[in-house]
Amino acid sequence: MFGTDQLAYWLIFALSAGSVVVGSYVGYQAYRGFRRHDSRPMQYLSIGLFLLTAVAFGLSFVGSILLQMRVLPPQTFQQPLTLLTRLLQFLGVFFIAYSLHKR
């Protein structure tokens, strides 16, 4: 039987993986909208959604697994991975905001 800690770990794992999958789907649908309507703002929206959801979540998800398994030493890679994840999140939000004001 699962303990509370192990159940929480697997729930976090499933939600993180699900966020990457759903984020990829949302970014892909926005990209399809860009291709269908040849809309430049929709292109920026799709880039922003993809960066914010799929790429940032994916990097955070894989990075945390590699840090927990000690494949990457936490003292060396934890801050750079966090910085890169936050940069990708910022760029995603920036592209989404830009798409809302681009004419």
Residue pairs with C-beta under 8 A, 6 or more apart in sequence:
2 10
16 57
16 60
16 61
16 64
17 61
19 53
19 57
19 61
20 53
20 54
20 57
20 58
20 61
22 53
23 49
23 50
23 52
23 53
23 54
23 57
24 50
24 53
24 54
26 49
26 53
27 46
27 49
27 50
27 53
27 54
28 46
28 50
30 42
30 45
30 46
30 49
30 50
31 43
31 46
31 50
33 39
33 42
33 45
33 46
34 42
34 43
34 45
34 46
40 102
41 99
41 100
41 102
41 103
42 99
43 99
44 95
44 96
44 98
44 99
44 102
45 95
45 96
45 99
45 100
47 92
47 95
48 91
48 92
48 93
48 94
48 95
48 96
48 97
48 98
48 99
49 92
49 96
50 92
51 88
51 89
51 91
51 92
51 95
52 88
52 89
52 92
52 93
52 96
53 92
55 88
55 92
56 85
56 88
56 89
56 92
59 81
59 84
59 85
59 88
60 81
60 85
63 72
63 77
63 81
63 85
66 72
66 77
67 74
67 77
67 78
67 81
72 81
